[in-house]
Amino acid sequence: AFKTDSTRVATYQIGRENGVGRSDHLARAVGFNLAHQLSHETKNPDGWKNFGIYCRFLHEEYGRFLSKLKSTPEPAGTGSMLDNTLLLFGSASSAFHLSRNYPLILAGGKNLGFKHAQYINHAGMNFQGGPWLGDREPWQDAVKGEDIPLANLFVTMLQRLGVQTDSFADSTGVIANI
């Protein structure tokens, strides 16, 4: 559809966020039973290793898609499809089901004005990744600092794609440094 310029909008979802349903069996592609269960077994021997194998599989699929877009010339001759396509990859569930600090990768969109080759931490003071070793679960901690709403990213993306909007959900503005 992109090659023929039939559409410029697509949603591709490998599986449901909670891993329930048919998509939960996607982990079988790399030798495991259920995808959702992998995230809950990280304290078991080889738990993080197994979860990492599955996550690597998902990221390699994303990378393969990016490579295909990069190697496909834009029909209008303005670079590659990757240069004119914006791809958001990630999860709506960060460590410990926190509703903040989402792990996201924004790729493509060079001709849309997006900057690349950077890591940006918009998590404020709430960056919490890896195994939790404290007495309390991280989501029980008080919010420290000011988190930037994920909706700000969506407003930024919409504006760069030519949609005239200043708000989306709980947005408070745009993200200027992308």
Summary of the structure (lengths in Angstrom):
residues: 178
radius of gyration: 18.2
end to end distance: 27.2
largest distance: 57.4
contacts: 415
relative contact order: 0.10
helix: 35%
strand: 7%
